Every structure is written in C-alpha cells, then in structure tokens.
C-alpha cells in the first residue's frame, strides 16, 4: 500500500466507563488532539465528538473515566513509534445540539498523574540525591503512584534536604529539578512526559549535545499526485509557519537574558553578598544548538534590570549546608532565558510520532527558497534563522479521515 506523509493508523479509541464497559468512539469522533510540552509535566488532550448515538445519556461521563488510544505512523517502525496511552477524562465543554438526534462537544483528558497531582498535597521529608527523591515521589503509592517509565540518563551531582509543607507531587518534583546540577555544572534539569518515550528527567544540555536529530525541514511544493512523489521530501515540507515573536527587548532584559544580579542575605552572619552574570561571559561556557552568539555586542542594560534577592538558608536542617542560591539560580535563569527568548517558530508539518518534545530538528530556509521562492511565510523569516532547533511543544491533530497533522513549537538559543 502506498502511504503519504501525514497518514495515521488509529487502532483504538475507546472510552472505558466506571463499570469497565468499553465504548468504541472511532465512528463518532471528529478530531483527536494530543499535546506534549517540555515545560509541562504531563500530557493533555481533547477529542471532539459528533454524538448521534446519545452517548452522554446511555453512558454518563462524570470524570475519571479512561480514554484508550492506540495509533502509529505507517511506514515508520511501528513498535518504536507506537502511541499506546491511557488518559483520564476531567471535563466536557462546548456542548452544542446540532439536530434533534445529534450534538457536538469536546472531551478533555490528561495523564492519570495530572489528576492525582491536583488532588494530592504532600507533607514529607526528603534527603539525598535529587534524582532519588524524584523517583520516590513519582513511583511511591503514597504520592503519584505512577507505573510509567521514568528515563533518567544521569543523576545530578548534588543532594538536597527538603521538608515539604503540603505541596503537590509535581511542585516537589519541579522544585528539585530546578536545583539539580549536572556533573559539568549546568543547573538545567527538566521533568516532562513524552507521547512515546515515557517521562524524562534530563538536562537541557544533554538534549542539545546528545539528542536524536530526527529530520531536516527544507523542502517545499511537493505534490502528492505527482508520479515522482517522494514521501521523504513530503515529510520534510513545512506546510505553514508562524513567528510567535521576533524579539522583545524589554522581556529579554527583565528575564535576565542580557545580565542579572542575585543578592543573598545571611541572617546568622548578618551579611549581604551579590553575584552578577552577563550573557557575553556565560554563553561560551555551555553547549548550544548552533555556533554563534545571537548577542553580537555588550548592551548597556544594568544588571539590576533582572534583580533577585533571597535569604541564604545555609544552616538549615541541623547545620547541613544545602544548595546555595549562588550555585545555580542565575545560571538556570540565563540558560533557559537564552532558549525561550532568542528565536521561536511554530511550524505546521505532516504528523509522525517519532518527532516529539526534546527532539532536535533543523530548518533550512535557504533550501526552501531554492525549491519555491513563492512561499508566503518566507517573508517572515529573518536572516541567520536557519539551523538546529529544539522541539519544545507539539500539538498532534488526528482527524476521522485518517490524517495526522502537527504543529511544532521550535526554539533555538543561537544562530548559524
């Protein structure tokens, strides 16, 4: 069978009711959306239903019912890129009756861990390596009680002692992640869930250094009806592009993109210390997606434009010195600000499940111009914008007609 870019095989789309009855909704759904985000802890989604079987009356949905989804991209390695997920329903919106026999509405769902997190507040004591504490919160039946895969390619170098004052599980995990430092010194760990690879606790620098480069987008004008149709070229074609923000000078300055200052006070020694960090001094110390600093010269922005102050709890927990703010805070602010505030694109492409958050792609706008200089979105592209990008969010849309489109949010921290 000849497949085209964007084909999808939907093997299963069921609602499992509280009495364990399965309702197949493949014949009444309009489209299915699956969302993953590197800055979000869990997956979310929505399915639009064109209900002509009176589902809500025959099988009332009250929340926490399960949605089973199984699908894959034909032509790619099925086992490796199979989506096999169970979500929990948490709300129904936009219910509109379209006729006497039919109505349309949206069913919203999320990973089970999302719902557990929202109704669970934890007061506990943690001590040890931050990865070990995160594993405990993630897997322990008293907390998230997750049975999913948690991929941790390396442990942070530091340990932390923490007493949580009735925090949610993900608040604890995010707090520990933000203070986890890689062996090389970068405080850049993230905790997120992917559609096909489970949960990840991984440094951003590792994604940049060792992440799998999936695809180069650089084709345009591919015709499906052509005798010389090339599915590889079609997959590397950008259907549309949206530049979310070319730049925001004020936002960059206030976020610490150019320079920042941290002031810490020690109430025991009655002392005040100050730490400064400039983008030009910081940039070359860590790996980047491309090879050039986007800031070509020092700015006149004061370090006080991004000023932070904290009390140094150096002698908390029986004199055990935990992580000092000076060890991580400004470095993390600077590194993530460099990623989120340099250049961000949203591109719509043919869907495939081997491209997800945390993957690396490259975009060659010069090659696109060579293939088809009439693409309207090329007018929105600035010079030096080609290069490697990190996929930070994906919106998958699967239609009842068996098509899979996706919008990729792509960020880069540097230029070619």
N, C-alpha and C positions, 0 to 999 in steps of 0.2 A: 504493500500500500504506500502511495506517495503522500508524505506528510509535508506540511508547510509550516513556516515559523509562526508560532502562536497557537498551534494545535494543542489540545489537552485531552487527556482521558480521565473522566470523572468516574471512578469505580464505585464510590459510595458517598451518599449524602443522606444521612438518617438523623431523625430526632428520636432519642431514647427517653421515654416517659418515666415517671417515678415508679410505675409498676413494671418497668423493664420492657414494656412494649415498644417495638421499633416501628417508626413511621418513615417510609421512604418518601423524600420530598424532591426527588430528582425531576419529577414531572410537573411540579408547581413552582419551582424557583425561577426567578428572572435572572439574577446575577448573585455571585458569591464574592465577597471581598475579604481578603486576608492581609493583615497589616503587621509588619515587623519593624522595629525601630531600635537602633543601637543604644539610644538614650532612654529606652523604656524597658522595664524588667520582664514583661510578658507579652505574649501575642494577643491581638484583639481582632475582631472581625464582625461582619454583618452579612446576612443573607436577606435578599428581598424576595418576598413570597407573593405570587398571584394566586390567591386561595379560592378555588372553585369547588373544594371538597368540604368546606366548613370545618377546617382543622381546629380552629380555636374553640369550637363548641364540642366537637367529638373528642378532642384530646386537649383540655385546657392547660395552657402553659402558665406556671406560677413562678418560675425561676428555679435555677439549678438543674433543669433538665439538660441532658447531654446531647451535643451535636457531634456525630461521627463524620469525618471527612477523609476520603482516601482518593488521591489523584496523582498523576505523574505526567511528565512531558514525553510524548512518544518520540522515538529516535535518539533519545539520550539514555544513559544507563539507568534502567528503571529502578533497580534495587537501591542504588546510591542516592537517587533523587526522588524517591517516593515520599509524598506527603501522606502521613498516616497520623492524624491528630484527633483527640477528643477534647472538645471545649464544653464550657457550661454557659447556658443562657442566663442573662441577667436583666434584660429588659426588652420590651417591644414598643416601637414608636411608629409614627406616621401612618396610622391605620386609616385607610380611606375605602369606603364601599364604592366600587365601580359599576356594579349592577345588582340586581336582586339576588343573584347567585354567586357573586364574586366580590372579593375585597383584596386590597394590596396593603402590605405592612412590612416593616423591617424588624428582623430578629437580631438582636445584638448578643454577642458571645465573647468569651475570653478564656484564657487558660485557667484551669481549676485553681492554680496557685494565686491568681489575681483575686478571686473571690475569698479564698482562705485568708489572704493578707488583709483584705478590707474589714474583716470581722474578728481579727485576732490581734490583741495587744499583749506584748510580752514584757514581763519584768524578770530579768535574769542576769546572771553574772557570767562573763566570758573572759578567758585569758589564754594566750598562746598565739601561734601564727594566725594571721588574719584569714588565710585560706581555710584552715581547720575550723575556725569559728563560723565561717560562712557555710561550710559543709554541714556543720551541726544544725544551724538554723534552717538550711534548705531541706535536709533529709529527716530530721528528728520528728517523730509523730506528734510531739507537743507543739511544734511550730508550723512550718509549711508542709511537712509530711509528703514531700514530692518523691515520686518513684522515677522521675525522668532522668536522663543522662545529664550530668554536670561535667563539662570539659574544663579541666584546669591544667594547661600545658606546663605551667611552672608556678611554684609557690613564691609569694613575696618574701623579701629578706627580713621583714620586721614582724614583731609580735606586739600585741596591744591588749591591755586590760580594760574591760568595759562593763559597767553596770547600766542596764537599760531601764529607763523609767517609763514602762508601759508603751514601748514603741511597737509599730507593726514589724513583721519579719523583714519586709523589703527596706524599711527605713534603717534597720540594723545592718543589713547586707550592704546598702549603699553607703552608709557611714563608714563601714570597714573598708569597702572598695576605695573610697576617696582617700583613705590614709594608708593604702597598701603601696609599698615601694618595691620596684623591680630591682634585681641584683645590680644592674647598671646605674641605678639611682633615680630612674624616672617614676614619679608617682602618678601613673596613668592607667590603672586597672579599671575595667568596666565589667558590669554584670548584666547580661541581657539574654533573651531567648530567641533562637532562630527557628525557622519553619521546618528545616530538615536535619539540623545538626544539634538539637537539644539546647540546653543552657550553656553559656560560656562565661567563665571568669578569666579574663585575659587582658594583658596590657595593650594599649593602643599601639605602642612602638613595635610590639611583636606582630600585630596585624600588618603594619607597614613594612617591616623587614621580611617577614616570612609568609605573609598571607598569600593565598592562592589567587593568581591573576587569571580571571575567568575569560575575559573577552575584550577585544578591541572594537569599539564602535567607530566606524569610519566609512561606511557605505551609504548609498542613497539611491533612490529611484529604481529599486528592484521590482520587477513586475512578476506577480505570481503566475500570470497566464502565458508568460514567455516560454518558448521551447528550451531556452537556455537557463531556466530558473535555477538559482543556486540558493539552497536553504541556508547555507553558511553565511552568505552575503546578506540574506534577508534578516537573519538573526542579529547581524551587526549594523542594522539600519536604525537610525533614530527617526521615529515617526513624528514626534513633536518635541519641542524644548521650551522650557520656561526658566528664565533667570530670576530667581527669587529676589536677589538683592545684589547689585553690582558692588557697592560698598557703602558703609555707614561710618563715617569718620568719628562721630560722637560715640556711637555704640562701641567702636573699637577702643577708643580712649578710655571710656568708663569701665570696660570689661577687663582692662589690663593688657590689651593686645600690644600696645607700644611700650608701656612702662607701668610699674606698680610698686607699691610700698606696703610693707607689713610692719605694724608696731605692736609689740608684745610687752605686757607688763607682768612683773612677778611680785605678787602681794607679800611674799615672805621676805624677799630681799629688798623690797621697795625700790625696784629698779625698772627702767624702761629701755627697751632695745628696738632698733629699727633695721629692717632688711629691705634692700632695694633690688629691683630686677628690671633690666632693659631688654627689649626684644632683640636688638642687634648683638647683645652679649650672650643671649640664650640660644639663638637659632642654631648655630653650628654645633652645639653640644649633643644634639639628638637627631635620630633619623627622620627623614621627611619623604613625602610621596614623590617629589620632584627635586631638582638640584639647585634651584635658585630661591633666594630670599625675596618675597614679594615687597618687602620694605627696602627700598634702594638707598635710603639715607636716613640718618637720625632725625627724628622730629623734635619739635620744641615743647612737646607735651610734658607737663610736670608729672612726676611720679605720683603726686597727690591726687591726680585725676582718678586713679584707682587705688584708694586708700582703705586698708583693712586693719582692724585692731582686735586683739584677743588677750585674754588672761592666760598666761602660761601655767598650766596645772602640773608643774614639774614634780611635785612631791605628793601627788595623789596616790591612793592605794598603798598605804604603808611605806612610803618612800620609794616605791618602784617608779623609776622615770619612764614614762611612756613617750610616745612620739611627740616631738616638739613641732610646733607650727612652722618654725623656720626650716624644718627638714622637708616640707612637702607643699605647703599651701600655695605660695606664689608660683612655684614651678608647675603645679597642676593647672592653676588658673591660666598661666601663659600658654601652656601646651594646648589645652582644649580651646582656648580663645583663638589660637592660630588656626585650628582646624575649622571652627564654626564661623569665623569672621573673615577668612581670606577670599574664598570663592565657592559659591554653592549653586548647583544646577539641578533642575528637575527634568528628567527626560522620560518620554513615553516610548517603550520598545515592545517587541514581541515577548510574551511571557515564557519563562523557562525556570525551573525550580533549582537549578544549580547556581543561580545568581541570587544571593541574599545579602543580608546585612553582614558587614565585616569582610566582604569580598572586595578585591581590587579589580577595577576596570580601567581601560584607557580610552580616551576620546581624541580622535584625530580630525580636527575641524578643517585643516588644510586638505586632507584627502577627500572629505565630503565636498569641499568646494570644487575639487577637480572632477568629481563624479557628477555633481549637479550644483552649479552655482546659483540656481534659482530658488533653493530652499529659503523660505521666508525667515526662518529663525536664525540664519547665519548673520543677519543684520544686527542681532542682539549680542553677538559674541565679540568679546574684546580680544586684542592681540595677546599672545602668550598664554592663551587659555587651554590649549591642548595639553595633554599629559595624563598622568595617573590620577585617579580619583578613588576615594573610599566610599563604598555604598553604605550610607548611614540609615536609610529607611526605604522600605519597599511597600507599595500598595498593589497587591495582586487582585485582578478582577477576572473572574471566570464567568462566562455567560452560558445561558442554557443552550446556545447554539454550538457549544464546544470550542469556544475561543478563549484564549488566555492573553490578556494584555497586562502590562505592569508599568508603574511609574516609579522610577528610581530617584531618590534624593542622593546626590553625589556631592561630596565635599573634598576640597584639597587644601593643603596648608602651605603650598609653594607653587612655583611656576617653572616652566621649562626654559 
